[in-house]
Amino acid sequence: MKDDDIDYSDIPELDADFFATARVVVPPGKKQVTVRLDRDVLAWLKAQGRGYQTRINAILRAYYEAHASRGARSRRGQD
């Protein structure tokens, strides 16, 4: 889809009030690590195209967010 194909008519303009209360949210920084993956898993991720490391991070983040509410119980060994 090209920008020209997008219908902006139902999106309100951002006015000065929006920018007066807006705040910048900086994503958490990245840390370089070494991880060993099964060959077939890595091959599948790479076969998806460029950005396989970003995809690994997205997969891990989704898992983390889905299970974060259980984190306190897990750390105590109750899960």
C-alpha positions as CSV (number, residue, x, y, z in Angstrom):
1,M,0.0,0.0,0.0
2,K,1.3,3.4,-0.9
3,D,0.9,6.5,1.2
4,D,-1.4,8.0,-1.4
5,D,-3.8,5.0,-0.9
6,I,-4.3,5.8,2.8
7,D,-7.5,7.6,3.8
8,Y,-6.6,10.1,6.5
9,S,-10.0,11.8,6.5
10,D,-11.1,10.2,9.8
11,I,-7.9,10.9,11.7
12,P,-8.0,14.1,13.7
13,E,-5.2,16.6,13.3
14,L,-2.7,16.8,16.2
15,D,-3.0,20.2,17.8
16,A,-0.9,22.1,20.3
17,D,-2.7,20.5,23.2
18,F,-1.5,17.1,22.1
19,F,2.1,18.2,21.9
20,A,1.8,20.1,25.2
21,T,1.1,16.8,27.1
22,A,2.9,14.4,24.8
23,R,6.0,12.6,26.2
24,V,8.8,10.7,24.5
25,V,8.9,7.0,25.4
26,V,12.4,5.6,24.8
27,P,12.5,1.8,24.2
28,P,14.8,-0.2,26.4
29,G,18.3,-0.5,25.2
30,K,19.6,-3.7,23.6
31,K,22.3,-5.9,25.1
32,Q,24.5,-8.1,22.9
33,V,24.5,-11.7,23.9
34,T,25.5,-15.1,22.5
35,V,22.9,-17.8,22.3
36,R,22.9,-21.3,20.8
37,L,20.0,-22.2,18.7
38,D,19.0,-25.5,17.1
39,R,20.2,-25.5,13.5
40,D,16.7,-26.1,12.1
41,V,15.3,-23.2,14.1
42,L,17.9,-20.8,13.0
43,A,17.5,-21.9,9.4
44,W,13.8,-21.3,9.6
45,L,14.2,-17.9,11.1
46,K,16.8,-16.9,8.4
47,A,14.5,-18.3,5.7
48,Q,11.9,-15.7,6.7
49,G,14.1,-13.0,5.2
50,R,16.2,-10.1,6.5
51,G,15.9,-9.2,10.2
52,Y,16.0,-12.7,11.8
53,Q,17.7,-11.3,15.0
54,T,14.9,-8.7,15.3
55,R,12.4,-11.5,14.8
56,I,14.0,-13.6,17.5
57,N,13.7,-10.6,19.8
58,A,10.0,-10.1,18.9
59,I,9.3,-13.8,19.6
60,L,11.1,-13.7,22.9
61,R,9.3,-10.4,23.9
62,A,5.9,-11.9,23.0
63,Y,6.6,-14.9,25.2
64,Y,7.9,-12.7,28.0
65,E,4.9,-10.4,27.9
66,A,2.5,-13.4,27.8
67,H,4.2,-14.9,30.9
68,A,5.3,-11.8,32.8
69,S,2.3,-11.8,35.1
70,R,3.3,-15.3,36.3
71,G,6.9,-14.2,36.8
72,A,6.7,-13.7,40.6
73,R,5.2,-17.2,41.1
74,S,7.8,-18.7,38.8
75,R,10.7,-17.2,40.6
76,R,9.4,-18.7,43.9
77,G,9.2,-22.1,42.2
78,Q,5.4,-22.3,42.5
79,D,4.6,-22.5,38.8
